[in-house]
Amino acid sequence: MDIKDAIYHRRAERAYTSEAVDESVLRELIDAAVQAPSAMNAQSWTFCIVRDPTMLADIATRAREHMLANTPAGLLSHHVDTVLHDANFDIFYGAPALVLICSTTDHPWAVENCALAAENLMLAAHAAGLGTCWIGFAQAWLRSAEGKAFLNIPSEIRPVAPIIVGHPAGTASVVPRKPAEIRWFGADR
């Protein structure tokens, strides 16, 4: 698969089979992630991988409850509020693996560095026939003291990008993209 195909066809997958993702494949995805550029070549990232179904279910429940308890009233859309109040809703959509990309420093561009690594990981996963989705619903709890303690993440480590990985149960629909708004300056403009 060429890079353009990966960029144009990768989608956020929200339905997975129960088939496990091999450790060797996850290592290949991490190898692709660390090829990302980072500000001042800091490479200040570390990766936590959760493949235990019981832990994934526990994290999903705790993260959902944390978001409901800590999001100010009226801030969640009606759809999101409804979904989060459904006790059967799995924020990980049945994916068999969670890759949590974390920053190892308080670097001013820590989030950007981890986001670049996440994009590499997601494109590599798509090229390998796997699906991914960045799970924003999990971020706040994973960054909390409770979430970090649950995964035994040291206090100086900052969780940034929770990415689920798995074998897609179907094909995610294409989401139309808006044309880019471009403002040109200089050179005959």
N, C-alpha and C positions, 0 to 999 in steps of 0.2 A: 504494500500500500504506500502510495506516495504521500508526502506531507499535506498537499492541498486536499487530497481525498479525506485524510484524517480530520483536517480542520473543518471542512465543509459538511462532513457527515457525522461527526461525534455529537451526541445528544445526551442530555441528562436522563439516565435510565431510572425508572421508578417501579420496575418489576423484575425480579430475579428468580432463577431456579435455585434449588437448594444445593446444587453441585459446588463443592469446595473449589477454591482457587489454590493451586499448588504453591508451596513456599517458594519454589524456584521461579515461578512466574511473578510473584510479588517482589522478589529480589530484583528481577529484571525491570519491573516498573520503578522501583526505588533507584536503580542505576540510571534510568532515564530521567527521573526527577532531579537527581543531583547534577545533571548536565545543564541545568538551567543557569542563566546568568544570575548574579547576585551583586548588590551594590558593594562597590569596593572589593569585590571577590570575597566577601565575608563567608559565604557558604555556611551560614550559621543556622543550620537546620538539623533536626533529628526526627526520627520516624517511630511512631508507636503503631503496632499492628495487632488488631484484635480479631481472632478467628473463632473464638469460643462462642457458640450460640447462646449459652446462658448469660455470659457477660454482655454480649451484644443486646440481648433483650433487656437486661438490667439497665444498661446505659441508655437505651431508647426510652424506657419508662421514666427514669430519673431526669433525663434531659427534657422530656415532654412536660413533666410535672414542674420542673424548675422554670421553664419558659412560661407556663400558665401562672405560676405564683409570682413571678418577678417582672412580667411585662405590664406596664401601666394600662389601666382600663382604657379601652377605645383605641389603643395603638395597633392591635391586631385586626386584620380585615375579618369580615364575617366568615369567610371561607376558612381562613387559617384558624380562627377561634373554634369553629365547628369541628374541624379536623382534630385539633389538639384536645378537645374535650371528649373525643371518641377513645375510650380506654383500649380498644382493639387496634388503633392506628399505630403502625410500626414506622417510626421516623426513618428507619433504615431499609424499608421496603423489602425485607426478607433477604437482603444481600448477605453473603457469607463472610465478608471481610470488611473491616474498617481500617483505613490507613489515616492516622492522625499526624499531619505534618506540623511540627512545632519549631519555634525559634529558640535557639540556645542562648541568645543575647537580648539585650534591650536596645539593639541597634535601631536607629531611626527608621530604617526601611525593612524592618523584620517582617512585617505583614506582606509587603511587596515581594520580598525574596521568597517567602513560603508560597505565595500565590503563583509565582513563576514556576516553582518546582511542582506545584499542584497541576498546572496546565500541562507541563511535560508528562506527568504521570497519567493524566486523563487521556492525552493523545496517544501515548504508548499503549494504554489499555485498550483503546478503541482499535488500534492497529493489530492488537493481539486477539481481537474478537470479543473483548470483555466490555462491560458497561460500567459506568461510574456516575456518581452524583455528589456534588459538594453539599453537605447537610448542614445548612445554616441553623436549623432547629437545635442541633447538638452543641453549637459553639459556646453559648453562655455557660452551660453546665460543665462542659469539659474544661473551661477556663477557671471555673470556681475552685475554691479550696477543696470542696468535697469531691468534685470530679477529678482533680489532679491526684488527690489521695487515693481515690478508687483505682486509678491506673498506676499508682506509685510514681507519679511524675514529680521530679524535684521542683521546689518552689520557684527557682530561677528560670525554669523552662516555661515558655509561653505557647500553649496550644493555639494554632491558627486555622488550619484547614482540615476538617473532618471529611474524608472522601471515602464513600462506600465503593466497593469493587465486587463484581460478580459476573456470572453468565446471565445475559439478558433473557427474560422469559418471553420476550417478543421483540418487536421493532418499535422504537420510540418514534412518534410522528414528527415530521419535519415542521419546525416552527419558522414561519416566514420571518425574514430579517428586514428591517427598515433600511432603506438606502442610507449610506453614510452621509452625514452633513459635513461638508468640507469648506473651510474658510482658507483661501489662498492669500498669501502675503508675499510681495516681491516678485521678481523675475517676470515682468510683463503682466502682472495681475493688478 
